[in-house]
Amino acid sequence: MLVDRGWLPSGDAATARPQDYPEPGEREVIGMAISVVRSMGGPAVRTFEADSVRLLSARRIDLDSLQRWIPYRLAPFALLQLPGPGVPSRPVRVPPKHFDESMHVSYAVQWFLFAVILVVGSIALAWSRRGGRGAPIPDPRDGEA
């Protein structure tokens, strides 16, 4: 199983130095399972040598791209390590989103607006079609001799 330990800052926005933040030995990891995508096209993994260590760099976890570099079978999910006591500050662990009532309020407002647009739009359309029936349509040949 892959463990997403977080992200590292990079001066050039392309090359991080994970060897500067080692976490050797066996670790207990507290996290949550996240799905891992299959290949979305294009190389998702870059390799480079740094201090006699071969590093893999990826912007996203792509199972097909990583499987080429890892000799054992990978699970179709990964463990996202959460911040907590005893967890170093680097790599930066991302806490999960906190879901609360505001999420439901935004959906309620969205669906209310859809209903208003549907009702008001239908009334406006019916009104415009009704008003057009009583007026005669001018014949372009009326002005000709």
SULTA-V379888 format. One record per residue. N is the residue number from 0. RES is the residue in one small letter. SS is DSSP state (@ for helix, = for strand, . for the rest). PSI is psi as a letter, one per 40 degrees, with the letter a starting at -180 (NA if undefined). NEAR is the number of other C-alpha atoms within 8 Angstrom. Layout:
BEGIN
N|RES|SS|PSI|NEAR  N|RES|SS|PSI|NEAR
END
This chain:
BEGIN
0|m|.|h|7  1|l|=|i|8  2|v|=|h|8  3|d|=|h|8  4|r|.|e|10  5|g|.|a|11  6|w|=|i|8  7|l|.|i|10  8|p|.|i|6  9|s|.|h|9  10|g|.|d|7  11|d|.|e|5  12|a|.|e|7  13|a|.|d|6  14|t|.|h|8  15|a|.|i|9  16|r|.|g|8  17|p|@|d|7  18|q|@|e|5  19|d|@|e|5  20|y|@|f|8  21|p|.|i|6  22|e|.|g|4  23|p|.|i|4  24|g|.|i|4  25|e|.|h|4  26|r|.|i|4  27|e|.|h|4  28|v|.|h|5  29|i|.|h|6  30|g|=|a|8  31|m|=|i|8  32|a|=|h|8  33|i|=|i|8  34|s|=|i|7  35|v|.|h|10  36|v|=|i|9  37|r|.|i|7  38|s|.|h|9  39|m|.|e|6  40|g|.|i|5  41|g|.|i|5  42|p|.|h|6  43|a|.|e|11  44|v|=|h|10  45|r|=|i|8  46|t|=|i|8  47|f|=|i|8  48|e|=|h|8  49|a|=|h|7  50|d|.|f|4  51|s|.|f|5  52|v|=|h|6  53|r|=|h|8  54|l|=|i|8  55|l|=|h|8  56|s|=|h|9  57|a|=|h|8  58|r|.|d|6  59|r|.|i|5  60|i|.|h|9  61|d|=|h|12  62|l|@|d|12  63|d|@|d|8  64|s|@|d|11  65|l|@|d|10  66|q|@|d|11  67|r|.|d|7  68|w|.|e|6  69|i|.|h|7  70|p|.|e|6  71|y|.|i|5  72|r|.|h|6  73|l|.|i|8  74|a|.|i|7  75|p|.|e|8  76|f|=|i|10  77|a|=|i|13  78|l|=|h|12  79|l|=|h|12  80|q|=|h|14  81|l|.|i|12  82|p|.|i|8  83|g|.|a|5  84|p|.|h|4  85|g|.|e|4  86|v|.|h|6  87|p|.|i|5  88|s|.|d|6  89|r|.|h|9  90|p|.|i|10  91|v|=|h|9  92|r|.|h|12  93|v|.|h|8  94|p|.|i|6  95|p|.|i|5  96|k|.|h|4  97|h|.|h|4  98|f|.|h|6  99|d|.|a|6  100|e|@|d|6  101|s|@|d|7  102|m|@|d|8  103|h|@|d|8  104|v|@|d|8  105|s|@|d|8  106|y|@|d|8  107|a|@|d|8  108|v|@|d|8  109|q|@|d|8  110|w|@|d|8  111|f|@|d|8  112|l|@|d|8  113|f|@|d|8  114|a|@|d|8  115|v|@|d|9  116|i|@|d|8  117|l|@|d|8  118|v|@|d|8  119|v|@|d|8  120|g|@|d|9  121|s|@|d|8  122|i|@|d|8  123|a|@|d|8  124|l|@|d|8  125|a|@|d|8  126|w|@|d|8  127|s|@|d|8  128|r|@|d|8  129|r|@|d|8  130|g|@|d|8  131|g|@|e|7  132|r|@|d|7  133|g|@|d|6  134|a|.|h|6  135|p|.|i|5  136|i|.|h|4  137|p|.|h|5  138|d|.|h|5  139|p|.|e|5  140|r|.|e|5  141|d|.|d|6  142|g|.|e|5  143|e|.|i|4  144|a|.|NA|2
END
